[in-house]
Amino acid sequence: MSKKDLNYVAKIEKAIADKYGSETIENPKNGWTPEKEKKYIEQVKALQSKVANLEQKIEKVEYSGFLVSKRLLNKTSNRSCPVCKIYSFDMKDDLYMHKFECCFKCYIQYIEDREERWNSGWRPGDNNEQ
């Protein structure tokens, strides 16, 4: 069995070609050209640059004794309401923080049905009550 039986190999190749097509038994180098080589090298370079960008985005940095994603350190997020000074993790506060620069509770208390007054610059604690 140490000697290769070339007839057996030919039978196997013929059976594979009959079942899956003649392309399956061809040598991959048959259709390879210098143009395809250049195109392949360009694709590899593009993939490598994408991978490098992704690695840079998920790079971890030590911050206060913890490993934190470098992207998180670049973001500045103000989660404290400027009106009542309460720190909030509530998702619905995000909407009101972006639109009115206050939390949901302050929106209900000071802004709801009085948006014109709020947009004109009035804030709680101002002396010019309207």
PyMOL commands that set and color helices and strands:
alter all, ss='L'
color gray80, all
select helices_A, chain A and resi 6-20+22-25+28-31+34-57+70-74+91-100+104-111+115-119
alter helices_A, ss='H'
color red, helices_A
select strands_A, chain A and resi 60-63+66-69
alter strands_A, ss='S'
color yellow, strands_A
deselect
rebuild
show_as cartoon
